[in-house]
Amino acid sequence: MLFMSDKEKANLLRTSLAAAIRRRREQCGLTQEELAFRCGLHRTYVSLVERSQKSLTIDSLARISDALDLKPSQLLKRAEHALEKGRADG
C-alpha cells in the first residue's frame, strides 16, 4: 500500500470489511436475508455491502455488528487484519 491514493485505500478497506461481514455471517449460519432481518436493514442493502458496492454508515455498521454478536471495532479489526495479511477479498 505504499503508493496508493486515498480512494484506493478506502476501496481496499471497504472490500476487506465486506469480506469480514460475509465471513462472520457465514460463521453464524445466517443467510443475507436473516442477517438483514436481525439488523432491520433490507436484504438488497446487505447484499450490496457484502459485495462492497455500498459503503456502510456508522449506524449500519453498528446494527450489522450487533446482529453478528460483535462490536463494530471487532469487525473493523478483522478487516484490517485481513488487509495486513493480503486477503482484502476474503
C-alpha positions in Angstrom: 0.0 0.0 0.0 3.0 2.3 -0.4 1.8 4.3 -3.5 -2.0 4.1 -3.3 -4.3 7.0 -3.4 -6.7 7.7 -0.5 -9.5 6.4 -2.7 -7.7 3.2 -3.5 -7.0 2.6 0.2 -10.7 3.3 1.1 -11.8 0.8 -1.6 -9.5 -1.8 -0.2 -10.8 -1.3 3.3 -14.4 -1.4 2.1 -13.7 -4.6 0.3 -12.0 -6.1 3.3 -14.8 -5.1 5.6 -17.4 -6.6 3.2 -15.5 -9.9 3.3 -15.3 -9.8 7.1 -19.0 -9.3 7.3 -19.7 -12.1 4.9 -17.3 -14.5 6.7 -18.9 -13.7 10.1 -22.4 -14.1 8.7 -21.5 -17.5 7.3 -19.8 -18.5 10.6 -23.1 -17.6 12.3 -25.0 -19.8 9.8 -27.1 -16.9 8.6 -28.4 -16.0 5.1 -28.2 -12.4 3.9 -32.0 -12.3 4.4 -31.7 -13.5 8.0 -28.9 -11.0 8.8 -31.0 -8.2 7.2 -34.0 -9.1 9.3 -31.9 -9.2 12.5 -30.5 -5.8 12.0 -33.5 -4.1 10.4 -31.9 -3.5 7.0 -33.1 -4.5 3.5 -31.6 -7.7 2.1 -30.6 -5.9 -1.0 -28.6 -3.4 1.1 -26.8 -6.3 2.9 -26.0 -7.9 -0.4 -24.6 -4.6 -1.8 -22.5 -4.2 1.4 -21.1 -7.7 1.1 -20.1 -7.1 -2.5 -18.5 -3.8 -1.5 -20.8 -1.9 -3.8 -22.2 0.1 -1.0 -20.3 1.9 1.8 -21.5 1.4 5.3 -22.7 4.2 7.6 -21.6 4.1 11.2 -25.2 3.3 12.1 -25.4 0.4 9.7 -22.0 -0.9 10.9 -23.3 -0.9 14.5 -26.5 -2.7 13.5 -24.8 -5.3 11.5 -22.1 -5.9 14.1 -24.7 -6.3 16.8 -26.6 -8.8 14.7 -23.4 -10.7 14.3 -22.6 -10.6 18.0 -19.6 -8.4 17.6 -18.6 -4.9 18.4 -18.1 -2.6 15.4 -14.4 -2.3 16.3 -14.1 -6.1 16.1 -15.4 -6.2 12.6 -13.1 -3.3 11.6 -10.1 -5.1 13.3 -10.9 -8.3 11.3 -11.0 -6.2 8.1 -7.7 -4.5 8.9 -6.1 -7.9 9.9 -7.1 -9.4 6.5 -5.6 -6.4 4.7 -2.3 -6.8 6.5 -2.3 -10.5 5.5 -3.1 -9.5 1.9 -6.6 -11.0 1.9 -8.8 -8.0 1.2 -11.4 -10.0 -0.7 -11.7 -13.0 1.6 
